[in-house]
Amino acid sequence: MNRLLVIDDDIELCELLADYLEPEGFSVEAVHDGDSGARRAVSGEHALVVLDVMLPGLNGFEVLRRVREKSRIPILMLTARGDDVDRIVGLEMGADDYLAKPFNPRELVARIRAIQRRMQAPPAADPEVAAPKTLAVGDVQLDPGARTATLRGVPVELTSVEFSLLEALLAQAGQIIPREDLVKKVLGRRLSPYDRSIDVHISSLRKKLGHQGPDGDRIKTVRGIGYLYALPTEPTSGSADA
């Protein structure tokens, strides 16, 4: 489904986006106020929401909060250029990505397609092809096929970015993954100067999974390099003689 919901009070911008996105294979519905946007975003009729922070009345953050109470639909926030606070707050509240205004429509399409790639389930299983393996490290288990995660057997609600980030970390548990590699693999773009997106998503994962795992820090920061998901300590074997 390639139906997009654009929530922005700039009517001219919405029309321009529709003119650009529709030839790219997207169907665009635009609403111009937060109340209507919040209601439409949880209708189940759209694949992704493009949400402007600076809405009159019910602002973008409040729309995001309301949507996240009911839905995990991917949300890309539009923020003012250079306003790092808006970007960080949006990501912390559950946005999947952001784009600063003014932007190149080609960049918007690239961001949308990157989010879609993360959301796509693996193709239908071929009897002769093995299904994606469940990843389990310590008290966390992740099923890539169903895109579900559990902590000590209890389901954990993750955004599409958080799921993909956790999948990347678990797949290389015990190894340091450079920030540049995580940004490319998870966000589908190159790491740019002062881009803290991946760090904010790491922080959100830590909050949802707990900073401490069974054997200490769960996700370790390797300063100046990247992150490492800690492997559980191997139990010591051996028994005492009677």
N, C-alpha and C positions, 0 to 999 in steps of 0.2 A: 504494500500500500504506500503510495507516494503522495498522499494528501497532507499538506502542511497547513498549520494554523499560525498566522502572523498576528500578533497583538501589539499594535503600535498606533498612537493617535495621529501620526503623520500620514494622512491619506495619500498624498502624492508619493511618498516613499513606498507605501504598500502597493500602489498601482505599478510603480517601477519594478518592484520585486516580482510581482505577478508576471509582468511582461518578460522578465529575464528568466524566471524559474520555470514557467510553463513549457517553453521550448526544450528545457532540460529534462522534461518528463515528469514534472511535479504539478499537482493541482493545488491551488492556493486559495484558502479562505482567509479573509482579513476582518478583524474586529478592532474597534478603536477605543475601547474602554476596558478597564480592568475587571469590572463585574462580569460583563459578557464574556470576556476572555477566559476567566476562571471557570465559568460554567461550560464553555465550549471545549476547553482543554481536557476535561474529564469525561467527555461524551463517548469516548472510544472510537470516534470517527476519523482520527488523525494519526499520522505516523510520528509527527514531531511538531514541537511548538517553537516558534521564534518570538521571543518576549522582550520588549523594550523595558528597561528599568524606569525611565522617566515618563510614567503615565500619569495623567491628571487623576485626582481622586484616589482610587485604589491603585497604589504604585506597583511596579513590577515585583518587588520583593514580597509584598502581601499576596499577589497573585500566585507567585511561586510557592509560598507557604501553603496556601489553600489547595493548590493542585497536588502538592506532595503529601497532603493528608489522605488523598484518595487514589493517587495514580503515580506510576513510575514512568510515564511517558517522557521520552527524551526532551529536554528543554535547553535551547541555546539562547543565552541572554545577550541583548544588545546594550552596551554601556557607553558612557562618554569617554572619548579618547583620553588616556592618561589618568583616569580615575581608578586607581588600583583598589581602593577600598570597596567600590561597588563590585568589582570582579571577584575579590576574595569573599565578600559576604554572599554573593550569589552562589559561588561554588560550595561554600560551607552549608548553604541552605538546601543544596541538592541539585543545582543546575549542572548539566553535563558539560557545557563549554560556554565560552563567551566570545563576542566579537565587538571591537571598539568602533564606534561611529566617528567619522565617515569610513565606509569600508568598500572594497571592491566586490561587486556581486560574485565574481569568480571565486573569491575567498569564502564567501558565504556558502556557495555550492560545495566547495571542497570540505568545509567543516560539516555540512549536513551529510555528505556522503561518508565521511569518516565515522560519524555517529551511527549511520545506518549499518556500516560494516560491522561495528561492534555489536549491534543488536541482532544481526541476522543469525538465526539458528543454523547449525550444520545441515547440509543436504540430507534428504531422506536416506535412511540407512540401507546400504546394499548388503545383502546377506553375506557377501564374500569380503566386505570391508568392515574392519573392526570399528565399533562405536568409540567416540571420544572417551578416554579414560577418566575416571573420577580422580581428582587430586585430593589427597589427604595429607596434611602435615600437622602433627600434634592433635589439638582439639578442633581443628578446622577442616571441613570437608567441602569440596566444591564439585559440582556436576556441570561440566561445560555444555553438554547436550541440552539439558533442561534449564541451564543458566540459573541454578539455585545454589545457595551456600548455607551451611549450618555451622553453628558453634556449639560444641558439646551436644550435638543432636537437635539443637533448637534453630529453626530457620532465622536467617539474618536478611533483612531488607536492604538491598544494595542498588544504587543507581547503575546504569549501564557502564559508566566509566569506572566506578568502584569495583564492579564485577570483573571487568577486563584487567584492571590493575591488580586485583587479588590473584587472578588467574596467572598473570605474568610472574608475580612474586612467588607463588607456590610452585610453578613449573620449574623455577630456578632457585628453589629454597636452598639456603646455605651458600649461595653465591652472591657477590655484589653485582647489582645491575646499575649501570650508569644512568643518571637522570636523562641524558640525551636519548638513550635507548628506550627508556620507559615512555618518554613523550612521543617518540616515533611509533612505538608499538601500540600504545594505549590511546593516544590522542590523534594519531595519524598525521602528525606534522613535525617540523623541525623545532628544536628548542630555540627560542629567541631570548635575547638579553632581558633580564628582569621578569621573565615569565615564571610565576610561582604556581601555576595551575596544578602541576603534578604534586607539589608539596602540600597544597590544600587538600587534594584528594587522599594523600597518604594520611594526613591528620584526621580526615573523616573516617577512614578505615580503622585507624587506631581507636577512635571513640566507639565505633560499633563493635569491634572485636575485643577491645580492652588492650591497653598499652602492654600489659604483662601477660605472657603466655605461661604454659606450665613450667618453663625453664628460664624465665627472665624476660627481657625485652622481646616482644613479638616481632616488630619491624624496626630494624636498627638503621639509624642514619650513619652513613659513612661520609664524614664531612669532606666536602669538595669533590666527591665522586658520585654517590648515589645512595641506594638503599639495599638492604639485605633482609630477607625473611628468615628468621632463625630456625634451624632444625632442632627438634627435641633431642635432649641428651640421651644417649644410649644407656639403658640400664646396665649396671655392673653385674656380670655373670659370676657364678661360683657359689658354693655353699660351705658353711662351716662344718667341720667334723664334730660328731657327737662326742 
